[in-house]
């Protein structure tokens, strides 16, 4: 599977952790869609192209994806909500930074 990161606004509003979670959620969702809808097409997962807008997190199937993969995934794709990354504040790290 190929992921195209589309960045229309210049700089991404998403943190690095959010981007990693978003990509994982999209990959997992596409694999689940193929397993549920058309398991026999799993061998063609490398032909799937997904486009993610890094400014908004919007996900869509790119037109490079051949049929019937395009339709199977596009009809079942839900906009993923990646878990928000919380920063860990460690007293040890704070002491080191001083």
Secondary structure as a PSIPRED ss2 file (coil, helix, strand):
# PSIPRED VFORMAT (PSIPRED V4.0)

   1 X C   1.000  0.000  0.000
   2 X E   0.000  0.000  1.000
   3 X E   0.000  0.000  1.000
   4 X E   0.000  0.000  1.000
   5 X E   0.000  0.000  1.000
   6 X E   0.000  0.000  1.000
   7 X C   1.000  0.000  0.000
   8 X C   1.000  0.000  0.000
   9 X C   1.000  0.000  0.000
  10 X C   1.000  0.000  0.000
  11 X C   1.000  0.000  0.000
  12 X C   1.000  0.000  0.000
  13 X C   1.000  0.000  0.000
  14 X C   1.000  0.000  0.000
  15 X C   1.000  0.000  0.000
  16 X H   0.000  1.000  0.000
  17 X H   0.000  1.000  0.000
  18 X H   0.000  1.000  0.000
  19 X H   0.000  1.000  0.000
  20 X H   0.000  1.000  0.000
  21 X H   0.000  1.000  0.000
  22 X H   0.000  1.000  0.000
  23 X H   0.000  1.000  0.000
  24 X H   0.000  1.000  0.000
  25 X H   0.000  1.000  0.000
  26 X H   0.000  1.000  0.000
  27 X H   0.000  1.000  0.000
  28 X H   0.000  1.000  0.000
  29 X H   0.000  1.000  0.000
  30 X H   0.000  1.000  0.000
  31 X H   0.000  1.000  0.000
  32 X H   0.000  1.000  0.000
  33 X H   0.000  1.000  0.000
  34 X H   0.000  1.000  0.000
  35 X H   0.000  1.000  0.000
  36 X H   0.000  1.000  0.000
  37 X H   0.000  1.000  0.000
  38 X H   0.000  1.000  0.000
  39 X H   0.000  1.000  0.000
  40 X H   0.000  1.000  0.000
  41 X H   0.000  1.000  0.000
  42 X H   0.000  1.000  0.000
  43 X H   0.000  1.000  0.000
  44 X H   0.000  1.000  0.000
  45 X H   0.000  1.000  0.000
  46 X H   0.000  1.000  0.000
  47 X H   0.000  1.000  0.000
  48 X C   1.000  0.000  0.000
  49 X E   0.000  0.000  1.000
  50 X E   0.000  0.000  1.000
  51 X E   0.000  0.000  1.000
  52 X E   0.000  0.000  1.000
  53 X E   0.000  0.000  1.000
  54 X C   1.000  0.000  0.000
  55 X C   1.000  0.000  0.000
  56 X C   1.000  0.000  0.000
  57 X C   1.000  0.000  0.000
  58 X C   1.000  0.000  0.000
  59 X E   0.000  0.000  1.000
  60 X E   0.000  0.000  1.000
  61 X E   0.000  0.000  1.000
  62 X C   1.000  0.000  0.000
  63 X C   1.000  0.000  0.000
  64 X C   1.000  0.000  0.000
  65 X C   1.000  0.000  0.000
  66 X C   1.000  0.000  0.000
  67 X C   1.000  0.000  0.000
  68 X C   1.000  0.000  0.000
  69 X H   0.000  1.000  0.000
  70 X H   0.000  1.000  0.000
  71 X H   0.000  1.000  0.000
  72 X H   0.000  1.000  0.000
  73 X H   0.000  1.000  0.000
  74 X H   0.000  1.000  0.000
  75 X H   0.000  1.000  0.000
  76 X H   0.000  1.000  0.000
  77 X C   1.000  0.000  0.000
  78 X C   1.000  0.000  0.000
  79 X C   1.000  0.000  0.000
  80 X C   1.000  0.000  0.000
  81 X C   1.000  0.000  0.000
  82 X C   1.000  0.000  0.000
  83 X C   1.000  0.000  0.000
  84 X C   1.000  0.000  0.000
  85 X C   1.000  0.000  0.000
  86 X C   1.000  0.000  0.000
  87 X C   1.000  0.000  0.000
  88 X C   1.000  0.000  0.000
  89 X C   1.000  0.000  0.000
  90 X C   1.000  0.000  0.000
  91 X H   0.000  1.000  0.000
  92 X H   0.000  1.000  0.000
  93 X H   0.000  1.000  0.000
  94 X H   0.000  1.000  0.000
  95 X H   0.000  1.000  0.000
  96 X H   0.000  1.000  0.000
  97 X H   0.000  1.000  0.000
  98 X C   1.000  0.000  0.000
